[in-house]
Amino acid sequence: MRILNWSPGDRIDHTVIQDAIIVTRSPTGRATIGVRGDLPLPATTRALAGITPDSQALLVAAPGHDTLVVHPLSTVATLLTEYYARQDSVDGS
């Protein structure tokens, strides 16, 4: 949260795009960053992005856009697998 200069009490909104949660700071946001810097992600939002209660996620800060993107680790694994599969086919392996 520090890199985004977000603070406890800041209001935020969530949007789900495919399997990622886009979090933006907004003066009219529906949620608030907690006193310990907790990032509230509603259960419905997590479910739409494929993030289950027992799964892990990767948070990516985009300071230039004042945005935080939350990816389920399963998506990151799939993207890396596809990337390296393409590299193998380019290398002729």
N, C-alpha and C positions, 0 to 999 in steps of 0.2 A: 504494500500500500504506500510505502514511503516514496518509491520512485514515481508514483502517480500523484503524490502530494495529496492523497485522500486521508481524511481524518475521521476519528469517531464522531458520529453525529451527521456526517455527510449523507445526503439522500442519493439513492441509486435506483436505476431501473435495470431490468433484465429482458433480454430478447433471445429467443432460441432460433438459431439458423442451422438447419440440418442437425448435426450432432455437436454443436458448440453453443455455449452460453456467452452472449455478449453483455458485459456489464458496463454501464456508463453512469457517470455522475450527472445528476439532474436536480435542479431546485425543487421540482415537483415529483421526485422519485417516490415509488411506492414502498421502498425499504430503506433502512438506515444502517450504516456501518456501526457495529457495536462498540462499546467502551474499550474493549481490548483489541479492537481492529477486526472483529469477527465480520465475515462476509455472509450475510444471510442469502441462501439460495433456496427458495421454496421447493417443496417436494415435487410439485407438478412441473416446475421448470427443470429440475434435475432429471425427472423421468423422461421428459420430451427430448432431452439431450442424451439419453442413454446412460445416465450416471445413477447407479444404484447406491443404497445406503452403505454397502460394503466395498464399493469400488473407489479407486483413487483417481485423481484428476491432475492435469497439468495446467497451471495458471500462467498466462502469457500477458505481460503488461505492454501496452502500446502508448507510451507517454505522449507522443505527438498527437494522438487522437483522444487522449483522456479516457482510455478504454482498457478494460481487462477482459481477456478471452479465456474461457474455461473449457478445456478439452478432456473428455474421458481418456484414460490411458490406453484403452482398447483402440481408440481412433489413432492415437500416436503410433502405436505398434503396427497397425495396418498401413499407415502412411510410410513408415520406415521400411516395412517388408516390401511394399510396392516399389519404393525408391531403389532399394538394393537389387531387386529382381530386374529392374530396368538397367542398372549398371552392369549386371552380369551379362545381359543380352547385348549390350554395347561393346563390352570387352571381349565378347565371343566365347565366354566361359560356359 
